[in-house]
Structures are given as structure tokens and as C-alpha cells.
Amino acid sequence: GTIVFFFDESTVERFLKALEHRGFDEDDQKFVLQGLGEFCQSLAMDFAQRLEDLGYPRLILSDVSKAKNNIVEGMGFPYKRYAYHEISFHLWKKKALVADITVAPSSGIS
């Protein structure tokens, strides 16, 4: 499965400051991507632990991949093959974060 997080660029500075990242230049893409990557990694680890607590096998998490892009509609997924969910989070009265989650049994992935 995959979890993809999309952050609205106009809210990233406020979002990182809310996570207690201070004294950074929002134009420093390396720092911004690192901060967002740490946040995403912690969410993925929590998600995996909660699944394990429910009796699912332990998930093996890959390292977080980070990129800045302009994909308006997110990523395409083969809906017939995977269970797909999208969750939108509104912060400061604006859609600031979208999580796309796909799940498939390991035997179904080629």
C-alpha cells in the first residue's frame, strides 16, 4: 500500500510553525521538505502501529520520499486493483493537507 500526503504550499509555513519548527526561511526547500518528511514519517509509523494493534501483520515502512511538484489532482491509482481512500484536512479554513491511501494484499502486487 501507499500513503501520499499533499500539502498546500500556502499553508506549509504555518503548518511547520504549528509543529514547533521555528526560525526557518520558508524558501529553504530542503528544510521545508525535511520537516514535512519527519511529520509524514511519524504519521506512517503511528498508522502501522495502530494496524498492528488491531491484529494485522507488522508493516515494513520504506523511507519517506519527498518532492515538490504541481500535481493538482494528485497521483493516479488503479482503482479496480486497490482499496483507495482520500482524506482532506482543513486548517485555517482552507484545505491544507490531503492524504491518499491505497491498500492491497502483498500477493496482489506485481
The first five atom37 places (N, CA, C, CB, O) and aatype in JSON, in Angstrom:
{
  "aatype": [7, 16, 9, 19, 13, 13, 13, 3, 6, 15, 16, 19, 6, 1, 13, 10, 11, 0, 10, 6, 8, 1, 7, 13, 3, 6, 3, 3, 5, 11, 13, 19, 10, 5, 7, 10, 7, 6, 13, 4, 5, 15, 10, 0, 12, 3, 13, 0, 5, 1, 10, 6, 3, 10, 7, 18, 14, 1, 10, 9, 10, 15, 3, 19, 15, 11, 0, 11, 2, 2, 9, 19, 6, 7, 12, 7, 13, 14, 18, 11, 1, 18, 0, 18, 8, 6, 9, 15, 13, 8, 10, 17, 11, 11, 11, 0, 10, 19, 0, 3, 9, 16, 19, 0, 14, 15, 15, 7, 9, 15],
  "atom_mask": [
    [1, 1, 1, 0, 1],
    [1, 1, 1, 1, 1],
    [1, 1, 1, 1, 1],
    [1, 1, 1, 1, 1],
    [1, 1, 1, 1, 1],
    [1, 1, 1, 1, 1],
    [1, 1, 1, 1, 1],
    [1, 1, 1, 1, 1],
    [1, 1, 1, 1, 1],
    [1, 1, 1, 1, 1],
    [1, 1, 1, 1, 1],
    [1, 1, 1, 1, 1],
    [1, 1, 1, 1, 1],
    [1, 1, 1, 1, 1],
    [1, 1, 1, 1, 1],
    [1, 1, 1, 1, 1],
    [1, 1, 1, 1, 1],
    [1, 1, 1, 1, 1],
    [1, 1, 1, 1, 1],
    [1, 1, 1, 1, 1],
    [1, 1, 1, 1, 1],
    [1, 1, 1, 1, 1],
    [1, 1, 1, 0, 1],
    [1, 1, 1, 1, 1],
    [1, 1, 1, 1, 1],
    [1, 1, 1, 1, 1],
    [1, 1, 1, 1, 1],
    [1, 1, 1, 1, 1],
    [1, 1, 1, 1, 1],
    [1, 1, 1, 1, 1],
    [1, 1, 1, 1, 1],
    [1, 1, 1, 1, 1],
    [1, 1, 1, 1, 1],
    [1, 1, 1, 1, 1],
    [1, 1, 1, 0, 1],
    [1, 1, 1, 1, 1],
    [1, 1, 1, 0, 1],
    [1, 1, 1, 1, 1],
    [1, 1, 1, 1, 1],
    [1, 1, 1, 1, 1],
    [1, 1, 1, 1, 1],
    [1, 1, 1, 1, 1],
    [1, 1, 1, 1, 1],
    [1, 1, 1, 1, 1],
    [1, 1, 1, 1, 1],
    [1, 1, 1, 1, 1],
    [1, 1, 1, 1, 1],
    [1, 1, 1, 1, 1],
    [1, 1, 1, 1, 1],
    [1, 1, 1, 1, 1],
    [1, 1, 1, 1, 1],
    [1, 1, 1, 1, 1],
    [1, 1, 1, 1, 1],
    [1, 1, 1, 1, 1],
    [1, 1, 1, 0, 1],
    [1, 1, 1, 1, 1],
    [1, 1, 1, 1, 1],
    [1, 1, 1, 1, 1],
    [1, 1, 1, 1, 1],
    [1, 1, 1, 1, 1],
    [1, 1, 1, 1, 1],
    [1, 1, 1, 1, 1],
    [1, 1, 1, 1, 1],
    [1, 1, 1, 1, 1],
    [1, 1, 1, 1, 1],
    [1, 1, 1, 1, 1],
    [1, 1, 1, 1, 1],
    [1, 1, 1, 1, 1],
    [1, 1, 1, 1, 1],
    [1, 1, 1, 1, 1],
    [1, 1, 1, 1, 1],
    [1, 1, 1, 1, 1],
    [1, 1, 1, 1, 1],
    [1, 1, 1, 0, 1],
    [1, 1, 1, 1, 1],
    [1, 1, 1, 0, 1],
    [1, 1, 1, 1, 1],
    [1, 1, 1, 1, 1],
    [1, 1, 1, 1, 1],
    [1, 1, 1, 1, 1],
    [1, 1, 1, 1, 1],
    [1, 1, 1, 1, 1],
    [1, 1, 1, 1, 1],
    [1, 1, 1, 1, 1],
    [1, 1, 1, 1, 1],
    [1, 1, 1, 1, 1],
    [1, 1, 1, 1, 1],
    [1, 1, 1, 1, 1],
    [1, 1, 1, 1, 1],
    [1, 1, 1, 1, 1],
    [1, 1, 1, 1, 1],
    [1, 1, 1, 1, 1],
    [1, 1, 1, 1, 1],
    [1, 1, 1, 1, 1],
    [1, 1, 1, 1, 1],
    [1, 1, 1, 1, 1],
    [1, 1, 1, 1, 1],
    [1, 1, 1, 1, 1],
    [1, 1, 1, 1, 1],
    [1, 1, 1, 1, 1],
    [1, 1, 1, 1, 1],
    [1, 1, 1, 1, 1],
    [1, 1, 1, 1, 1],
    [1, 1, 1, 1, 1],
    [1, 1, 1, 1, 1],
    [1, 1, 1, 1, 1],
    [1, 1, 1, 1, 1],
    [1, 1, 1, 0, 1],
    [1, 1, 1, 1, 1],
    [1, 1, 1, 1, 1]
  ],
  "atom_positions": [
    [[0.83, -1.18, 0.0], [0.0, 0.0, 0.0], [0.87, 1.25, 0.0], [0.0, 0.0, 0.0], [2.1, 1.19, 0.12]],
    [[0.22, 2.35, -0.13], [0.91, 3.64, -0.21], [0.1, 4.69, 0.53], [1.14, 4.06, -1.68], [-1.13, 4.69, 0.49]],
    [[0.8, 5.58, 1.19], [0.18, 6.77, 1.75], [0.9, 7.96, 1.12], [0.26, 6.81, 3.33], [2.12, 8.07, 1.23]],
    [[0.16, 8.83, 0.47], [0.73, 10.01, -0.16], [0.08, 11.23, 0.49], [0.52, 10.01, -1.72], [-1.14, 11.35, 0.54]],
    [[0.93, 12.13, 0.99], [0.43, 13.36, 1.6], [0.71, 14.52, 0.65], [1.1, 13.61, 2.98], [1.81, 14.66, 0.11]],
    [[-0.3, 15.34, 0.46], [-0.16, 16.55, -0.35], [-0.42, 17.74, 0.57], [-1.16, 16.54, -1.57], [-1.44, 17.8, 1.25]],
    [[0.51, 18.69, 0.59], [0.38, 19.89, 1.4], [0.17, 21.09, 0.49], [1.63, 20.1, 2.29], [0.85, 21.24, -0.53]],
    [[-0.77, 21.94, 0.87], [-0.96, 23.18, 0.14], [0.2, 24.11, 0.48], [-2.34, 23.85, 0.48], [0.47, 24.39, 1.64]],
    [[0.88, 24.58, -0.55], [2.09, 25.38, -0.35], [1.85, 26.63, 0.48], [2.68, 25.76, -1.68], [2.72, 27.05, 1.25]],
    [[0.68, 27.23, 0.33], [0.43, 28.49, 1.05], [0.24, 28.29, 2.56], [-0.8, 29.17, 0.48], [0.25, 29.27, 3.31]],
    [[0.07, 27.04, 3.01], [-0.12, 26.8, 4.44], [1.07, 26.11, 5.09], [-1.35, 25.96, 4.65], [1.07, 25.88, 6.3]],
    [[2.08, 25.77, 4.31], [3.21, 24.99, 4.84], [3.93, 25.73, 5.97], [4.2, 24.67, 3.72], [4.25, 25.12, 6.99]],
    [[4.2, 27.01, 5.82], [4.91, 27.74, 6.86], [4.14, 27.71, 8.17], [5.16, 29.2, 6.43], [4.72, 27.42, 9.22]],
    [[2.86, 27.99, 8.13], [2.05, 27.95, 9.36], [1.99, 26.55, 9.93], [0.62, 28.47, 9.08], [2.03, 26.36, 11.14]],
    [[1.89, 25.56, 9.05], [1.82, 24.17, 9.48], [3.09, 23.77, 10.23], [1.6, 23.24, 8.28], [3.02, 23.19, 11.32]],
    [[4.25, 24.09, 9.66], [5.51, 23.74, 10.33], [5.68, 24.5, 11.64], [6.7, 24.04, 9.41], [6.19, 23.94, 12.62]],
    [[5.26, 25.74, 11.67], [5.35, 26.5, 12.93], [4.43, 25.9, 13.98], [4.98, 27.99, 12.69], [4.76, 25.89, 15.16]],
    [[3.26, 25.38, 13.56], [2.36, 24.73, 14.5], [2.98, 23.45, 15.06], [1.02, 24.41, 13.81], [2.64, 23.02, 16.17]],
    [[3.89, 22.85, 14.3], [4.63, 21.66, 14.76], [5.88, 22.06, 15.53], [5.0, 20.78, 13.57], [6.73, 21.21, 15.83]],
    [[5.99, 23.33, 15.85], [7.08, 23.9, 16.66], [8.41, 23.99, 15.93], [7.26, 23.1, 17.89], [9.46, 24.01, 16.58]],
    [[8.4, 24.05, 14.61], [9.6, 24.37, 13.84], [9.69, 25.89, 13.81], [9.57, 23.75, 12.37], [8.75, 26.55, 13.36]],
    [[10.76, 26.45, 14.27], [10.9, 27.9, 14.35], [12.19, 28.36, 13.68], [10.85, 28.37, 15.82], [13.13, 27.59, 13.5]],
    [[12.22, 29.64, 13.34], [13.43, 30.26, 12.84], [13.93, 29.72, 11.52], [0.0, 0.0, 0.0], [15.14, 29.54, 11.34]],
    [[13.04, 29.45, 10.6], [13.46, 28.95, 9.3], [12.94, 29.86, 8.21], [12.96, 27.51, 9.08], [12.0, 30.64, 8.4]],
    [[13.56, 29.75, 7.08], [13.16, 30.51, 5.9], [12.28, 29.59, 5.06], [14.4, 31.04, 5.09], [12.74, 28.53, 4.62]],
    [[11.03, 30.0, 4.83], [10.12, 29.13, 4.07], [10.58, 28.89, 2.65], [8.75, 29.73, 4.06], [10.07, 28.0, 1.97]],
    [[11.54, 29.68, 2.18], [12.11, 29.46, 0.85], [13.22, 28.41, 0.85], [12.65, 30.76, 0.29], [13.7, 28.02, -0.21]],
    [[13.62, 27.95, 2.03], [14.62, 26.91, 2.16], [13.94, 25.56, 1.94], [15.33, 26.96, 3.57], [13.5, 24.91, 2.89]],
    [[13.84, 25.13, 0.68], [13.1, 23.93, 0.32], [13.62, 22.67, 1.03], [13.17, 23.73, -1.17], [12.83, 21.79, 1.37]],
    [[14.92, 22.61, 1.24], [15.48, 21.43, 1.91], [14.93, 21.32, 3.33], [17.01, 21.5, 1.94], [14.53, 20.24, 3.75]],
    [[14.9, 22.43, 4.06], [14.39, 22.41, 5.42], [12.89, 22.09, 5.44], [14.65, 23.75, 6.1], [12.43, 21.29, 6.25]],
    [[12.14, 22.73, 4.54], [10.7, 22.52, 4.49], [10.39, 21.05, 4.19], [10.06, 23.44, 3.42], [9.56, 20.45, 4.87]],
    [[11.04, 20.48, 3.19], [10.8, 19.08, 2.85], [11.22, 18.15, 3.98], [11.54, 18.72, 1.57], [10.57, 17.14, 4.22]],
    [[12.31, 18.48, 4.68], [12.76, 17.66, 5.8], [11.72, 17.69, 6.91], [14.12, 18.15, 6.33], [11.37, 16.64, 7.46]],
    [[11.21, 18.87, 7.25], [10.2, 18.99, 8.3], [8.91, 18.26, 7.96], [0.0, 0.0, 0.0], [8.34, 17.56, 8.8]],
    [[8.46, 18.41, 6.72], [7.25, 17.71, 6.29], [7.48, 16.2, 6.24], [6.8, 18.23, 4.92], [6.6, 15.42, 6.58]],
    [[8.68, 15.8, 5.81], [9.01, 14.37, 5.77], [9.0, 13.74, 7.14], [0.0, 0.0, 0.0], [8.51, 12.62, 7.31]],
    [[9.53, 14.45, 8.14], [9.51, 13.94, 9.52], [8.07, 13.77, 10.01], [10.29, 14.87, 10.45], [7.75, 12.79, 10.67]],
    [[7.22, 14.74, 9.7], [5.82, 14.67, 10.09], [5.15, 13.47, 9.42], [5.09, 15.98, 9.72], [4.44, 12.7, 10.08]],
    [[5.36, 13.3, 8.13], [4.75, 12.19, 7.4], [5.25, 10.84, 7.9], [5.04, 12.31, 5.91], [4.47, 9.89, 8.01]],
    [[6.53, 10.75, 8.21], [7.1, 9.51, 8.73], [6.46, 9.16, 10.07], [8.64, 9.63, 8.89], [6.15, 8.0, 10.32]],
    [[6.24, 10.16, 10.94], [5.63, 9.87, 12.23], [4.18, 9.42, 12.06], [5.68, 11.12, 13.14], [3.72, 8.54, 12.79]],
    [[3.45, 10.0, 11.09], [2.09, 9.56, 10.82], [2.08, 8.12, 10.31], [1.41, 10.49, 9.8], [1.25, 7.31, 10.74]],
    [[2.97, 7.8, 9.4], [3.03, 6.45, 8.83], [3.37, 5.43, 9.91], [4.08, 6.39, 7.69], [2.79, 4.34, 9.94]],
    [[4.29, 5.76, 10.79], [4.66, 4.85, 11.87], [3.48, 4.63, 12.82], [5.88, 5.39, 12.65], [3.23, 3.51, 13.26]],
    [[2.76, 5.69, 13.13], [1.59, 5.59, 14.0], [0.51, 4.73, 13.34], [1.04, 6.99, 14.34], [-0.1, 3.88, 14.0]],
    [[0.27, 4.95, 12.06], [-0.71, 4.18, 11.31], [-0.35, 2.69, 11.33], [-0.8, 4.7, 9.85], [-1.21, 1.85, 11.58]],
    [[0.91, 2.38, 11.06], [1.37, 0.99, 11.05], [1.2, 0.36, 12.43], [2.84, 0.91, 10.61], [0.78, -0.8, 12.53]],
    [[1.51, 1.09, 13.48], [1.37, 0.56, 14.84], [-0.09, 0.3, 15.19], [1.99, 1.53, 15.86], [-0.42, -0.71, 15.81]],
    [[-0.96, 1.21, 14.78], [-2.39, 1.03, 15.06], [-2.94, -0.19, 14.32], [-3.19, 2.29, 14.66], [-3.75, -0.93, 14.86]],
    [[-2.49, -0.4, 13.09], [-2.92, -1.6, 12.36], [-2.43, -2.86, 13.06], [-2.4, -1.57, 10.92], [-3.17, -3.84, 13.19]],
    [[-1.18, -2.83, 13.51], [-0.63, -3.99, 14.22], [-1.39, -4.24, 15.51], [0.87, -3.76, 14.52], [-1.65, -5.4, 15.86]],
    [[-1.76, -3.18, 16.23], [-2.53, -3.32, 17.46], [-3.9, -3.96, 17.2], [-2.7, -1.96, 18.13], [-4.48, -4.57, 18.1]],
    [[-4.42, -3.8, 15.98], [-5.7, -4.39, 15.61], [-5.56, -5.84, 15.14], [-6.36, -3.56, 14.52], [-6.55, -6.49, 14.8]],
    [[-4.32, -6.35, 15.12], [-4.09, -7.74, 14.75], [-3.57, -7.97, 13.35], [0.0, 0.0, 0.0], [-3.39, -9.11, 12.93]],
    [[-3.32, -6.9, 12.61], [-2.76, -7.05, 11.26], [-1.26, -7.32, 11.36], [-3.03, -5.78, 10.4], [-0.63, -6.95, 12.35]],
    [[-0.68, -7.96, 10.35], [0.77, -8.19, 10.38], [1.53, -6.87, 10.39], [1.2, -9.04, 9.16], [1.05, -5.85, 9.91]],
    [[2.73, -6.91, 10.96], [3.57, -5.71, 11.03], [3.92, -5.26, 9.62], [4.87, -5.99, 11.84], [4.35, -6.05, 8.78]],
    [[3.73, -3.98, 9.37], [4.07, -3.41, 8.07], [5.54, -3.03, 8.03], [3.19, -2.18, 7.77], [6.11, -2.62, 9.04]],
    [[6.14, -3.17, 6.9], [7.5, -2.7, 6.67], [7.39, -1.36, 5.97], [8.36, -3.74, 5.83], [6.87, -1.28, 4.86]],
    [[7.86, -0.32, 6.62], [7.76, 1.03, 6.06], [9.04, 1.39, 5.32], [7.48, 2.06, 7.17], [10.15, 1.16, 5.8]],
    [[8.85, 1.95, 4.16], [10.01, 2.44, 3.42], [10.34, 3.85, 3.91], [9.75, 2.44, 1.87], [9.54, 4.47, 4.61]],
    [[11.5, 4.34, 3.53], [11.84, 5.72, 3.84], [10.89, 6.65, 3.11], [13.31, 6.02, 3.46], [10.37, 6.32, 2.04]],
    [[10.68, 7.8, 3.7], [9.79, 8.79, 3.09], [10.46, 9.38, 1.85], [9.44, 9.9, 4.11], [11.63, 9.75, 1.88]],
    [[9.7, 9.46, 0.77], [10.15, 10.16, -0.43], [9.52, 11.54, -0.39], [9.76, 9.39, -1.75], [8.33, 11.68, -0.12]],
    [[10.32, 12.57, -0.65], [9.83, 13.95, -0.56], [10.07, 14.65, -1.88], [10.51, 14.73, 0.59], [11.12, 14.49, -2.5]],
    [[9.07, 15.41, -2.31], [9.22, 16.16, -3.56], [8.27, 17.33, -3.57], [8.97, 15.25, -4.78], [7.21, 17.3, -2.94]],
    [[8.65, 18.35, -4.28], [7.77, 19.48, -4.51], [7.34, 19.39, -5.97], [8.47, 20.87, -4.19], [8.18, 19.27, -6.87]],
    [[6.03, 19.44, -6.18], [5.53, 19.38, -7.55], [4.25, 20.19, -7.66], [5.3, 17.92, -7.99], [3.8, 20.79, -6.69]],
    [[3.69, 20.19, -8.82], [2.47, 20.94, -9.09], [1.37, 20.02, -9.6], [2.74, 22.05, -10.1], [0.62, 20.4, -10.5]],
    [[1.27, 18.83, -9.04], [0.24, 17.89, -9.46], [-1.07, 18.31, -8.8], [0.63, 16.41, -9.1], [-1.28, 18.05, -7.61]],
    [[-1.93, 18.93, -9.55], [-3.17, 19.48, -9.0], [-4.11, 18.38, -8.51], [-3.87, 20.33, -10.03], [-4.71, 18.51, -7.44]],
    [[-4.24, 17.33, -9.27], [-5.19, 16.27, -8.93], [-4.54, 15.12, -8.17], [-5.84, 15.75, -10.18], [-5.19, 14.08, -7.98]],
    [[-3.31, 15.26, -7.74], [-2.66, 14.19, -7.0], [-2.14, 13.12, -7.95], [0.0, 0.0, 0.0], [-1.87, 13.37, -9.12]],
    [[-2.0, 11.92, -7.42], [-1.47, 10.8, -8.19], [-2.6, 9.92, -8.67], [-0.46, 9.99, -7.36], [-3.65, 9.84, -8.04]],
    [[-2.37, 9.25, -9.79], [-3.35, 8.31, -10.3], [-3.12, 6.93, -9.71], [0.0, 0.0, 0.0], [-1.98, 6.49, -9.58]],
    [[-4.2, 6.26, -9.35], [-4.11, 4.91, -8.81], [-5.07, 4.02, -9.59], [-4.44, 4.87, -7.28], [-6.14, 4.49, -9.99]],
    [[-4.72, 2.77, -9.82], [-5.65, 1.84, -10.5], [-6.76, 1.42, -9.53], [-4.89, 0.58, -11.04], [-6.58, 0.47, -8.77]],
    [[-7.88, 2.12, -9.54], [-8.93, 1.93, -8.55], [-9.49, 0.52, -8.51], [-10.04, 2.89, -8.82], [-9.92, 0.06, -7.45]],
    [[-9.51, -0.19, -9.63], [-10.07, -1.54, -9.65], [-9.18, -2.53, -8.91], [-10.27, -2.0, -11.08], [-9.64, -3.61, -8.53]],
    [[-7.94, -2.18, -8.71], [-6.99, -3.12, -8.13], [-6.73, -2.87, -6.65], [-5.7, -3.06, -8.89], [-6.29, -3.77, -5.93]],
    [[-6.99, -1.69, -6.2], [-6.65, -1.32, -4.84], [-7.86, -0.76, -4.1], [-5.52, -0.31, -4.83], [-8.8, -0.24, -4.72]],
    [[-7.84, -0.88, -2.79], [-8.76, -0.11, -1.97], [-8.14, 1.28, -1.86], [-9.01, -0.77, -0.54], [-6.96, 1.39, -1.51]],
    [[-8.89, 2.31, -2.15], [-8.36, 3.68, -2.19], [-9.22, 4.57, -1.31], [-8.31, 4.21, -3.64], [-10.45, 4.5, -1.34]],
    [[-8.57, 5.41, -0.54], [-9.26, 6.37, 0.31], [-8.54, 7.71, 0.22], [-9.35, 5.87, 1.78], [-7.31, 7.76, 0.13]],
    [[-9.3, 8.77, 0.26], [-8.72, 10.12, 0.3], [-9.31, 10.85, 1.49], [-8.99, 10.9, -1.04], [-10.53, 10.85, 1.69]],
    [[-8.44, 11.45, 2.27], [-8.87, 12.21, 3.44], [-8.34, 13.63, 3.3], [-8.38, 11.54, 4.78], [-7.14, 13.82, 3.09]],
    [[-9.21, 14.61, 3.41], [-8.81, 16.01, 3.33], [-8.86, 16.63, 4.73], [-9.73, 16.8, 2.34], [-9.78, 16.37, 5.5]],
    [[-7.86, 17.43, 5.03], [-7.79, 18.12, 6.32], [-7.82, 19.62, 6.07], [-6.5, 17.72, 7.11], [-7.01, 20.16, 5.32]],
    [[-8.77, 20.27, 6.7], [-8.9, 21.72, 6.57], [-8.3, 22.39, 7.81], [-10.39, 22.14, 6.38], [-8.71, 22.11, 8.94]],
    [[-7.35, 23.25, 7.58], [-6.73, 24.03, 8.65], [-6.83, 25.5, 8.27], [-5.23, 23.61, 8.88], [-6.64, 25.86, 7.1]],
    [[-7.12, 26.31, 9.22], [-7.24, 27.75, 8.97], [-8.24, 28.03, 7.85], [-5.86, 28.34, 8.61], [-8.03, 28.89, 7.0]],
    [[-9.36, 27.28, 7.88], [-10.46, 27.45, 6.92], [-10.05, 27.2, 5.46], [-11.03, 28.85, 7.04], [-10.62, 27.79, 4.54]],
    [[-9.06, 26.34, 5.27], [-8.56, 26.06, 3.93], [-8.11, 24.6, 3.88], [-7.4, 27.02, 3.54], [-7.59, 24.07, 4.86]],
    [[-8.31, 23.95, 2.72], [-7.8, 22.59, 2.57], [-6.29, 22.68, 2.54], [-8.36, 21.89, 1.28], [-5.7, 23.17, 1.57]],
    [[-5.65, 22.19, 3.6], [-4.21, 22.34, 3.75], [-3.45, 21.03, 3.52], [-3.9, 22.87, 5.13], [-2.27, 21.05, 3.17]],
    [[-4.13, 19.91, 3.71], [-3.44, 18.62, 3.63], [-4.43, 17.59, 3.11], [-2.87, 18.2, 5.02], [-5.58, 17.52, 3.54]],
    [[-3.96, 16.78, 2.16], [-4.75, 15.66, 1.64], [-3.9, 14.41, 1.77], [-5.2, 15.91, 0.15], [-2.71, 14.41, 1.42]],
    [[-4.51, 13.35, 2.26], [-3.83, 12.07, 2.34], [-4.54, 11.09, 1.42], [-3.81, 11.53, 3.81], [-5.74, 10.86, 1.55]],
    [[-3.8, 10.51, 0.48], [-4.3, 9.44, -0.38], [-3.73, 8.13, 0.15], [-3.9, 9.68, -1.89], [-2.52, 8.0, 0.32]],
    [[-4.61, 7.18, 0.41], [-4.18, 5.91, 0.98], [-4.66, 4.78, 0.08], [-4.73, 5.73, 2.42], [-5.84, 4.71, -0.25]],
    [[-3.75, 3.91, -0.32], [-4.11, 2.72, -1.09], [-3.65, 1.5, -0.33], [-3.48, 2.76, -2.51], [-2.62, 1.51, 0.34]],
    [[-4.42, 0.45, -0.43], [-4.1, -0.79, 0.26], [-4.36, -1.95, -0.67], [-4.91, -0.93, 1.58], [-5.38, -2.0, -1.36]],
    [[-3.43, -2.88, -0.69], [-3.6, -4.11, -1.48], [-2.86, -5.23, -0.77], [-3.07, -3.92, -2.95], [-1.82, -4.99, -0.16]],
    [[-3.37, -6.43, -0.85], [-2.61, -7.55, -0.25], [-1.3, -7.74, -0.99], [-3.43, -8.85, -0.28], [-1.23, -7.54, -2.2]],
    [[-0.27, -8.13, -0.27], [1.05, -8.26, -0.89], [1.04, -9.26, -2.03], [2.08, -8.67, 0.14], [1.83, -9.13, -2.97]],
    [[0.17, -10.26, -1.98], [0.11, -11.24, -3.07], [-0.48, -10.65, -4.33], [-0.69, -12.45, -2.64], [-0.33, -11.22, -5.41]],
    [[-1.18, -9.49, -4.22], [-1.81, -8.88, -5.37], [-0.96, -7.86, -6.07], [0.0, 0.0, 0.0], [-1.38, -7.28, -7.07]],
    [[0.24, -7.62, -5.57], [1.13, -6.62, -6.16], [2.13, -7.32, -7.05], [1.84, -5.78, -5.07], [2.8, -8.26, -6.62]],
    [[2.24, -6.85, -8.28], [3.22, -7.47, -9.18], [4.36, -6.55, -9.45], [2.59, -7.89, -10.49], [5.28, -6.9, -10.19]]
  ]
}
